[in-house]
Amino acid sequence: MSTDTKATGPFVEDPDVPEYTVYGSDWSEVAAEAARLGQQRIVMNMGPQHPSTHGVLRVMLELEGEIVTEARAGIGYLHTGIEKNMEFRTWTQGVTFCTRMDYVASMTQELAYCLGIEKLLGITDDIPERASVLRVLMAELTRIGSHLVAVGTGGNELGATTIMTTAFVAREETFRVIEAISGLRTNNAYIRPGGVAQGLPEGGVEMIRAMIPKVKEGLDELALLQIENPILKGRLKNVATMNLSACMALGITGPILRSTGLPYDLRKAEPYCGYETYDFQVPTSTDNDAWSRMVIRMEECYESLKIVAQCADRLEKMGDGPVMVEDKKIAWPAQLSIGGDGQGNSPEHIKHIMGESMEALIHHFKLVTEGFDVPAGQVYQAIEGPKGLLGVHLVSDGGTKPWRAHFRDPGFNNLQALSIMAQGGQMADVVVAIASIDMVLGGVDR
Amino acid sequence: MSDDQNLETPAPEGRAPLTLINVREGLFGAKGDTSGYDGLIQHVQMPGASERPYGEWFDGVVDVLTELLGDDADEAIEYVVVDRGELTLYIAREHLLAVAQHLRDDQDLRFEMCLGVSGVHYPADTGRELHAVYPMQSVTHNRRLRLEVAVPDGDSHIPSITSIYPMNNWHERETWDFFGIIFDGHPSLARIEMPDDWVGHPQRKDYPLGGIPVEYKGAEIPSPDERRQYR
């Protein structure tokens, strides 16, 4: 133990309070030493590089023995200025940026952003139904993937590696379908202003149908591993509790809010992309704890699979068709297929602009390099992301680039609840609290 | 775009002017009249104040709020905009706390959640450069409206609404961090995304994006904010 304070400066700005900086040693020795010195206040830094903080999160804990008396979260380690960067790219290019915010649920941001642009353009009703169904399909596959990561890593952080591997295997099945449709597993840039980048590949519907039982199998296996597991129950039940009034005060949405009994889900409350026409339930619980949040996430995966099955039926019934608005001033080339260079291309479109029509080539060049104008104004678009309410505030100055794009990431807001969940509990339960909030720091910091 | 829209419209008597989003200049900026007779200058404004009836539930909410604010209502609600099916109330900062309190507490309003605060910087909008935009969500009535507070750059103080909406704690820190809007009464208005010792507020329009030129096959490609581009 030494009294030097290193680069970060003293945590307590009181010269009368001695401060001890400890670098990795046995915890009981540290505690015994602190007790010997009569030092009452122990502040511990968890992270920013810590395997159990779900990313680059720093948690400052004040401890009394094993009890957390104060917990504060420090964020910003993954701030990449995505919102600022989006102001320097066209509206369509912005999709590529916002998909990298919450990288575990990429297409959630794409969907909210594109719905916002469409509201600004006033073309919400012109989106082809096929594109809307594909958007719902992708949003639900993303939700399953995100929830599986939440449950899986949550288990891993408690030492149950099998929960993680089982969850990731099931998630991989959703990725196979996502990759076959969009070309990429994550960071898809698949949902574009006006529609989606491409329709279903050949045999797409069969592939989706073949995936559903595999994911269900993974979920069942995960449920068998977890639901009657006494260790997991002991670790999660009545831990990191937060009741409805606390959730409302802190603006918490998503599974955490639904674990307090309020069935608030924007897919039901404020349907977009035709969610009102799908048959699914909103699982809730009244236990307010980490266990109920985990169970809700599992149940939501099953509900999402129901929606995915309905999407497959609709896509089969609809057959082939456009997946992009008709307005040529907005529509980027859709119906892409992977070319020899590994890039998405539309051979028919290339044939048209390179071989048939000079005007089409000029138009294509202008649309892709300059972009399209979006009438001046502002909108707010909220959707139900896997982690809660994802809001997008867009301002246009009538040009080809956003004047301002702001994302209200649910994780950013929900992480504020960490103090309430962790304080007064065991130090080991901080890990449970973080896992039950399920934020992704890429989205929190943007 | 018609010529009328490009000209600055006079504000209603005693009311704040409309938000001037941007002044576009030059061949690559100004749109519309390309003859050059307007000097290739274009004033882009936010949609203007709406007249009653606002439609949907908007009239009811504005009525209740006006009644609750009493004599202050005219001063507090600068003007009301209904655009693209969304309701925006421009609020004078002196009355923001009263408005927020009513929005949360009145049973006919009941906007339980504030979905954060998004800053926007309009350098051309003299005297109202910095805007704070608060999306308010009512779970009870399933409604959403937007409060917007504009302050001048030199005096960028807005009362913090964390006493009414505790969830806005981090959001206000973020907006301070990125735009330099000072939320008076915030329990701990520290930077949240940028390092504590950072100088400047990165998402303001006068703050450069940064980046370095890249050489590609002998040609030099400027950084994104230095490139010649259509705006």
Interface residues (C-beta under 8 A of the other chain):
Chain A: I75 G76 H79 G81 E83 K84 N85 E87 F88 R89 K119 L120 G122 M248 A249 L250 G251 I252 T253 L262 Y264 A269 E270 E370 G371 D373 A376 G377 Q378 V379 Y380 A382 L389 G391 H393 V395 D397 G398 G399 T400 K401 W403 R404 H406 R408 F412 N413 L415 Q416 D445 R446
Chain B: M1 I21 N22 R24 G29 K31 V44 Q45 M46 P47 D83 R84 G85 E86 T88 E112 M113 C114 L115 G116 S118 G119 V120 H121 V133 P135 Q137 V139 N142 R144 R146 Y165 P166 M167 N168 N169 W170 H171 E174 R191 I192 E193 M194 P195 P202 Q203 L209 P224 D225 Y230 R231
